[in-house]
Amino acid sequence: MAKINILNEKKFERLQSSIRWSNQQLA
């Protein structure tokens, strides 16, 4: 369970950073 949680956190971080990156591109 903990391993899955860590993987999900990493995936979520990558998603957030890519969203932030595309927001900067649009701005």
N, CA, C and O atoms as a Maestro MAE file, in Angstrom:
{
 s_m_m2io_version
 :::
 2.0.0
}

f_m_ct {
 s_m_title
 :::
 protein
 m_atom[108] {
  # First column is atom index #
  i_m_mmod_type
  r_m_x_coord
  r_m_y_coord
  r_m_z_coord
  i_m_residue_number
  s_m_chain_name
  s_m_pdb_residue_name
  s_m_pdb_atom_name
  i_m_atomic_number
  :::
  1 25 0.836 -1.204 0.000 1 A "MET " " N  " 7
  2 3 0.000 0.000 0.000 1 A "MET " " CA " 6
  3 2 0.873 1.258 0.000 1 A "MET " " C  " 6
  4 15 0.620 2.197 -0.755 1 A "MET " " O  " 8
  5 25 1.890 1.268 0.842 2 A "ALA " " N  " 7
  6 3 2.764 2.445 0.935 2 A "ALA " " CA " 6
  7 2 3.497 2.696 -0.378 2 A "ALA " " C  " 6
  8 15 3.673 3.842 -0.793 2 A "ALA " " O  " 8
  9 25 3.928 1.599 -1.036 3 A "LYS " " N  " 7
  10 3 4.632 1.748 -2.313 3 A "LYS " " CA " 6
  11 2 3.738 2.425 -3.345 3 A "LYS " " C  " 6
  12 15 4.174 3.323 -4.066 3 A "LYS " " O  " 8
  13 25 2.475 1.981 -3.409 4 A "ILE " " N  " 7
  14 3 1.525 2.572 -4.352 4 A "ILE " " CA " 6
  15 2 1.325 4.049 -4.027 4 A "ILE " " C  " 6
  16 15 1.237 4.885 -4.927 4 A "ILE " " O  " 8
  17 25 1.256 4.360 -2.744 5 A "ASN " " N  " 7
  18 3 1.068 5.735 -2.313 5 A "ASN " " CA " 6
  19 2 2.210 6.624 -2.786 5 A "ASN " " C  " 6
  20 15 1.979 7.733 -3.269 5 A "ASN " " O  " 8
  21 25 3.443 6.141 -2.647 6 A "ILE " " N  " 7
  22 3 4.619 6.894 -3.088 6 A "ILE " " CA " 6
  23 2 4.577 7.095 -4.598 6 A "ILE " " C  " 6
  24 15 4.853 8.190 -5.088 6 A "ILE " " O  " 8
  25 25 4.233 6.045 -5.334 7 A "LEU " " N  " 7
  26 3 4.144 6.152 -6.791 7 A "LEU " " CA " 6
  27 2 3.095 7.178 -7.191 7 A "LEU " " C  " 6
  28 15 3.323 7.981 -8.096 7 A "LEU " " O  " 8
  29 25 1.951 7.156 -6.522 8 A "ASN " " N  " 7
  30 3 0.896 8.113 -6.833 8 A "ASN " " CA " 6
  31 2 1.330 9.540 -6.530 8 A "ASN " " C  " 6
  32 15 0.999 10.460 -7.279 8 A "ASN " " O  " 8
  33 25 2.064 9.732 -5.443 9 A "GLU " " N  " 7
  34 3 2.560 11.067 -5.110 9 A "GLU " " CA " 6
  35 2 3.517 11.571 -6.181 9 A "GLU " " C  " 6
  36 15 3.451 12.734 -6.577 9 A "GLU " " O  " 8
  37 25 4.410 10.698 -6.654 10 A "LYS " " N  " 7
  38 3 5.361 11.088 -7.695 10 A "LYS " " CA " 6
  39 2 4.623 11.448 -8.979 10 A "LYS " " C  " 6
  40 15 4.949 12.433 -9.642 10 A "LYS " " O  " 8
  41 25 3.622 10.638 -9.320 11 A "LYS " " N  " 7
  42 3 2.834 10.886 -10.523 11 A "LYS " " CA " 6
  43 2 2.107 12.229 -10.400 11 A "LYS " " C  " 6
  44 15 2.047 13.003 -11.355 11 A "LYS " " O  " 8
  45 25 1.554 12.494 -9.204 12 A "PHE " " N  " 7
  46 3 0.830 13.729 -8.966 12 A "PHE " " CA " 6
  47 2 1.757 14.935 -9.052 12 A "PHE " " C  " 6
  48 15 1.386 15.972 -9.603 12 A "PHE " " O  " 8
  49 25 2.975 14.798 -8.501 13 A "GLU " " N  " 7
  50 3 3.958 15.883 -8.584 13 A "GLU " " CA " 6
  51 2 4.300 16.181 -10.034 13 A "GLU " " C  " 6
  52 15 4.376 17.343 -10.434 13 A "GLU " " O  " 8
  53 25 4.509 15.122 -10.830 14 A "ARG " " N  " 7
  54 3 4.847 15.303 -12.235 14 A "ARG " " CA " 6
  55 2 3.693 15.983 -12.965 14 A "ARG " " C  " 6
  56 15 3.909 16.851 -13.810 14 A "ARG " " O  " 8
  57 25 2.457 15.580 -12.629 15 A "LEU " " N  " 7
  58 3 1.281 16.188 -13.237 15 A "LEU " " CA " 6
  59 2 1.204 17.672 -12.885 15 A "LEU " " C  " 6
  60 15 0.970 18.506 -13.759 15 A "LEU " " O  " 8
  61 25 1.398 18.001 -11.614 16 A "GLN " " N  " 7
  62 3 1.364 19.397 -11.190 16 A "GLN " " CA " 6
  63 2 2.435 20.225 -11.882 16 A "GLN " " C  " 6
  64 15 2.166 21.343 -12.322 16 A "GLN " " O  " 8
  65 25 3.645 19.688 -11.983 17 A "SER " " N  " 7
  66 3 4.727 20.450 -12.601 17 A "SER " " CA " 6
  67 2 4.473 20.631 -14.090 17 A "SER " " C  " 6
  68 15 4.812 21.676 -14.645 17 A "SER " " O  " 8
  69 25 3.885 19.638 -14.750 18 A "SER " " N  " 7
  70 3 3.580 19.793 -16.173 18 A "SER " " CA " 6
  71 2 2.451 20.794 -16.377 18 A "SER " " C  " 6
  72 15 2.457 21.540 -17.356 18 A "SER " " O  " 8
  73 25 1.482 20.820 -15.466 19 A "ILE " " N  " 7
  74 3 0.415 21.820 -15.528 19 A "ILE " " CA " 6
  75 2 0.995 23.215 -15.322 19 A "ILE " " C  " 6
  76 15 0.632 24.154 -16.030 19 A "ILE " " O  " 8
  77 25 1.894 23.347 -14.357 20 A "ARG " " N  " 7
  78 3 2.539 24.624 -14.090 20 A "ARG " " CA " 6
  79 2 3.328 25.069 -15.323 20 A "ARG " " C  " 6
  80 15 3.306 26.243 -15.692 20 A "ARG " " O  " 8
  81 25 4.022 24.124 -15.953 21 A "TRP " " N  " 7
  82 3 4.825 24.421 -17.129 21 A "TRP " " CA " 6
  83 2 3.926 24.907 -18.263 21 A "TRP " " C  " 6
  84 15 4.242 25.906 -18.908 21 A "TRP " " O  " 8
  85 25 2.815 24.221 -18.518 22 A "SER " " N  " 7
  86 3 1.941 24.640 -19.612 22 A "SER " " CA " 6
  87 2 1.269 25.970 -19.294 22 A "SER " " C  " 6
  88 15 0.996 26.753 -20.203 22 A "SER " " O  " 8
  89 25 0.999 26.235 -18.021 23 A "ASN " " N  " 7
  90 3 0.450 27.541 -17.653 23 A "ASN " " CA " 6
  91 2 1.444 28.653 -17.950 23 A "ASN " " C  " 6
  92 15 1.057 29.734 -18.392 23 A "ASN " " O  " 8
  93 25 2.722 28.391 -17.709 24 A "GLN " " N  " 7
  94 3 3.752 29.382 -18.018 24 A "GLN " " CA " 6
  95 2 3.840 29.601 -19.525 24 A "GLN " " C  " 6
  96 15 4.030 30.731 -19.974 24 A "GLN " " O  " 8
  97 25 3.703 28.537 -20.307 25 A "GLN " " N  " 7
  98 3 3.750 28.653 -21.762 25 A "GLN " " CA " 6
  99 2 2.584 29.499 -22.265 25 A "GLN " " C  " 6
  100 15 2.741 30.285 -23.199 25 A "GLN " " O  " 8
  101 25 1.420 29.338 -21.649 26 A "LEU " " N  " 7
  102 3 0.234 30.080 -22.077 26 A "LEU " " CA " 6
  103 2 0.287 31.538 -21.647 26 A "LEU " " C  " 6
  104 15 -0.233 32.410 -22.343 26 A "LEU " " O  " 8
  105 25 0.907 31.809 -20.514 27 A "ALA " " N  " 7
  106 3 0.930 33.162 -19.960 27 A "ALA " " CA " 6
  107 2 1.701 34.133 -20.853 27 A "ALA " " C  " 6
  108 15 1.814 35.315 -20.527 27 A "ALA " " O  " 8
  :::
 }
 m_bond[107] {
  # First column is bond index #
  i_m_from
  i_m_to
  i_m_order
  :::
  1 1 2 1
  2 2 3 1
  3 3 4 2
  4 3 5 1
  5 5 6 1
  6 6 7 1
  7 7 8 2
  8 7 9 1
  9 9 10 1
  10 10 11 1
  11 11 12 2
  12 11 13 1
  13 13 14 1
  14 14 15 1
  15 15 16 2
  16 15 17 1
  17 17 18 1
  18 18 19 1
  19 19 20 2
  20 19 21 1
  21 21 22 1
  22 22 23 1
  23 23 24 2
  24 23 25 1
  25 25 26 1
  26 26 27 1
  27 27 28 2
  28 27 29 1
  29 29 30 1
  30 30 31 1
  31 31 32 2
  32 31 33 1
  33 33 34 1
  34 34 35 1
  35 35 36 2
  36 35 37 1
  37 37 38 1
  38 38 39 1
  39 39 40 2
  40 39 41 1
  41 41 42 1
  42 42 43 1
  43 43 44 2
  44 43 45 1
  45 45 46 1
  46 46 47 1
  47 47 48 2
  48 47 49 1
  49 49 50 1
  50 50 51 1
  51 51 52 2
  52 51 53 1
  53 53 54 1
  54 54 55 1
  55 55 56 2
  56 55 57 1
  57 57 58 1
  58 58 59 1
  59 59 60 2
  60 59 61 1
  61 61 62 1
  62 62 63 1
  63 63 64 2
  64 63 65 1
  65 65 66 1
  66 66 67 1
  67 67 68 2
  68 67 69 1
  69 69 70 1
  70 70 71 1
  71 71 72 2
  72 71 73 1
  73 73 74 1
  74 74 75 1
  75 75 76 2
  76 75 77 1
  77 77 78 1
  78 78 79 1
  79 79 80 2
  80 79 81 1
  81 81 82 1
  82 82 83 1
  83 83 84 2
  84 83 85 1
  85 85 86 1
  86 86 87 1
  87 87 88 2
  88 87 89 1
  89 89 90 1
  90 90 91 1
  91 91 92 2
  92 91 93 1
  93 93 94 1
  94 94 95 1
  95 95 96 2
  96 95 97 1
  97 97 98 1
  98 98 99 1
  99 99 100 2
  100 99 101 1
  101 101 102 1
  102 102 103 1
  103 103 104 2
  104 103 105 1
  105 105 106 1
  106 106 107 1
  107 107 108 2
  :::
 }
}
